[in-house]
């Protein structure tokens, strides 16, 4: 049987190695969160839109419950917000609406660790697609906008 001093050294070494393994296992989670900061704004007035912020200028003044996620490495932005149905036409004016076939083939990038982002390729291919309107956004805010007039929710992601 090893001496008590040797046993203590073994325990300390085991705890140190276990802590290092645990820290290394958490590293991707922490790094991903740092690379993709997340924000929430109650109203559009509080949300920093372009050119000063990261959110697209197309977010209407009535927008509420605005979620934002951005990847600082790539500059990509994801946002979700509620809007007043009376502003739908103004919000989408000048945007090209995708055909159902184009929308079905559209790639929807997923931000990591984001519970509020429920848009995915299956959403645009499944039974919900008939209720959704998908638009291509050009210019400084180049990306895509998916609008659900029933729930008054809009999803935007940049390219």
N, C-alpha and C positions, 0 to 999 in steps of 0.2 A: 504494500500500500504506500502511495506517495506521501511525502511529508506534508503537514498542513500548509506550509509556505508554498510548496509546489501546487497544491490544490487551489489555493487562492489565486495564484498566477494563471492557472488554467481557466478558472472561472472568469477572471478579468479579461483574459484573452478571448474567451468565447463571447462574452458580452460585447467587447469592442468589435469583433468580427461580425456579430449579428447586427449591431447598430450600423455598421458600414454597409452591409448587404441591404438592410432596410432603406437606408438613405439613397443608395444607388437605385433601388427599385422605384422609389418615389420621384426620382429626378425627371423622367419624361413628363410626368404629370405637372410638376412645378414649372418646368421650362415651357410647356405648352401653354399654361395659363399666363405666364409672363409675356409670351410672344403674342397672345391673343387677349388683350384686356377687354373687359366687358363693362358696359354702362347701361343704366336705366334712367329714363326721363319720363316724368308724369305727363308733360305737355310739350308741344312743339316749340314753344317759346323758350324752354329750358335746354333744348337739344341743339348742340353746335353743328350747324349745317355748313356745307361748303360755301365759300372758300376757306372759312376759318376752322371748320371742324371736319369730321370724317363722314357725316351722314349726307345722303344725297339731297340736293336742293328741291327735288320733287315732293318731299314730304309736306303735305298741306298744313296750313296754320291750325286746323282743328285736330290734328293728330294727337293721340294720347297713348299712354302705355308703350312708349318707344324703347325697344331693346336694341342695343348695338354691340357688335363684336367685330374686332379688327385684328388682322394678322400683321404685325409690324414688320415682319420679314418680307412679305409679298405685297403689302399694301391693300390686300383684299378686305372688304367690309361686308358684313351681313347685318340686316336690320329687319325688325318686325314692328308693326305699329297698327293701331286702330285708327280709322278715319271716319269722317262724316260722309255718308253716302251722297250727299249733295255736291261734294267736292271730287267725286270720282272722275267725272268728265274733265275737269280742269287738271287733275293730277295726271291723267293719261294723255292729255292733248299733245300731239306731236310725236307720240311714241308709236312704234310699229307693233301692231298686235300679231303675235305668232299664230300660224295655223295650228289646228289640233295635232297634225302630224309633226310639225316642227316642235311643238311643246312636248310631245311624247318622247322625242329624241333628245331633248335638252338635258345636258349634264348639270346636276345641282350639287355644287361643292358643299361639304359639310364642315362647319366649324367644330372644333373638338370641345367636349365638356360643356355643351350648351343645351340645357333642357328646354328652353323656349323655342328653339329652332326646330319646328316640326315639318318643314318642307323637305322632301327628298324625291329622288327620281320616281319612286313608286306612287307618290301623290299625283304626279303628272301623268301617270300611266293607268292608274286605277279608276274606280267609279267616280271619284271626286272631281276628276278632270273636267267633266261637263259643266261644273259650276264655276270653275276657275277661268280667269282671263290672264293670259301671259303676254307681257310686253317686253320688247327690246328697248333698252335705254341707251342712248348715244351721247356723245360729248364728254364733258368732264366726269359725269357720273356713269360712264359706260358700264352696263351690266344688264340685269333682268329684274323685272317687277312682276310678281304674281299677286293678283287681287282676287279675293273672295267676297263678292258683293253681299252674300248672305250673312256672313259673320262680321263684315266690315273690317277684315284683317288684310294687311298687305305685307308681302315679304320681298325684300330687295337684297340682291347680292351683286357685288361688283365683279368685273372681269380681272 
